[in-house]
Amino acid sequence: MVDISIHDGGCTGRAVPYRVESAPLFVHCCHCRWCQRESGASFALNAMIEGDRVRLLQGEVEVVDTPSASGKGQRISRCPTCHVALWSNYAGGGDAVRFIRVGTLDEPDLFPPDAHIFTASKQRWVVLPADTPAVPEYYEDAELWPAESLARRAALQARARSQSQ
C-alpha cells in the first residue's frame, strides 16, 4: 500500500483540482469490459479512499449516472469543462468511498495496483506482473486488503449504520 498523507490531482485543464488527504484504502486495476468501455482503455486504475478524505480545491464536479455490470450503477464525477473523469462512486459504497482515477493524480506512479481484478476479460496482450495479486473476477477484501484498510472500512460502515438509525 502507498504510504502518503497528502496528494493532489485534477482534470486536464486544472479547472477542478482536488486533494487526497490520506493513503488509499486499496488500489485495484480493473480489467472488466465495462471499465474498458468507459475508460476507452484496456483497464481502469482506481484508488479507493474515503469520500471525506477527498477535497475539491476549486470548482465543482459534474456527476453523471451510468450503468454498471452489477446493475446498481455508478456516479462518475467529471470536470464540467473538459469532462475528464476524476472519480466514481458505486452504489455499494455510496458517497462514503470514492474510486479516484489514478491517472488524474499529479504523481500517478505513486499508486501502483495492489491487485488486478477481472483478469478473465483482460486484453490478451496485457502482461500482469507476477508480484501483484491477480484474480479472474473480484476478491474478498479480507484476503487482500491490509489490516489498517479493513479497520478504516469498518469505521465507515459503523458510521453509516449510526447515521441510518
N, C-alpha and C positions, 0 to 999 in steps of 0.2 A: 504494500500500500504506500502511496505517496505521502511523504512527511512534509507538508507545507501548512502554513496557517492562513496566509492571505495570497490570493492570486487574482489578477484582473483579466478580463476578456471583453469581447464586444463584437458588434457586427462589422462588416467590411468598411462601411463609411464612418464608423465610430459615432453614429447618432445615438446608439444605445449601448454605452459601456456598462459593465457590471463588475461586481467583486464577489469572489467566493471567499468566505471568511473562516474556512477550516478545510482540513483534508477531506476528500470524498469518503463516503461510506464504502464504495466499491466502484471499480471501473470495469465495464464489460464492453467487448466488441461483439456486436450482434450481426450475424451473417444471414438472418432470415430474409426471405424475399420481400416482405413488407418494408423492412429497413432499406434494402437495396433500392426498391422503387421510390420510396420517399426521399432518400438522400441522393439518388441518381448515381450512386457509387456502389462498390462491392460490399460495403458494410457500414454500420453506424457505430461510432465510438462514443460512449456515454459515460460521464462521471456522475454517479448518483450522490446527491447531497441534500441535506435538509433544506426545505424551502426558505426557512427563516435565516439561513446562513448564506443566502444569495441576495445581494443588494444591488438594485439599479443605482448607478451613479448619476445618470442623466437620461431624460427621455422616458418613453413608455413603450411597452411591447404591444403588438397586435396578436391576440390569441385566436388561433384557427383550430376549430374542432375537426378532427379527421378520424376515419375509421381505423381499427386495428384488428389484428388477427384474432384477438380474444373476443371481439365483438363488443367490448366495453369502450372502445375509442381512446383517443389521446388528445391532449390540448397542446398544440405547438405554439410556443411564444416566438414571434418573429419581429424583426425590425420593421416598422411600418413604412420606412423609406426604401431600404434595399432588399427587404424581405428575407434576409438571412435567418435561418432557424437558430435560435440561441439555446433553447432547452425545450423539453417536453415534460408534461405531467400526465401520468397514466391513471386510469380510473382506480386501480388498486391502491395507489398511494395518495391520490387526490393532490391537494396543494402542499402536502407535507414533504414530499420528495420531488426534487427536480432532477431530470436527466439532462445534465449540461452537455451540449455538443462540444466535445473536447477540441475540435478544430477551431472553435471560436475563442479559445483561451489564448492569451498573449504568448504563453510558453507551453504549447500542447505536448511537447516532448516530455514534460514532467509527469504526464498522466498516461503511462502505458497501460494496456489492459491487464487486469487481474485475472481475467478469464475470457475465453472465446465461447460464444453461445450460438446455438442453432447452426452448428457447423455442418449438419447434414445437407443444408442448402447453400453452403458457401460456394463461391465461384471456384471451379476446379483448379485454376491457375494460382489461387491464393495459397501460399505456403505458411502454415502456422508454426510458431516457434515451439520447440519441444519442451521448453521450460515454463510454459504458461498453460494452465489447465484449459482444456477444450472439451466441450460436451455437445452431443448431437442436437439436443434441444435446449431446455432450460435446466436448472440445477436447484438443489436445496441450499438455501442461503447458509444454513448452519454447517454445511460441508466445505464451503469455500471462503466465506467472509471471516475476517479477523474478529476476535472476541470483542474488541473495542467497538467495531462497527455494529455487531449484533446488539451490544448494550445500547448504543445510540438509537438503533431501530426500535428496541424495546421501549425506550423512553418516549419515542414518537408515538408508538402505539398506545402507551399508557396515557399520554396527553390527549390523544384523540378520543379514547374511551371516556376520560373525565369530562371532556368538552361536550360529549354527546349525551351526558346524563343530566 
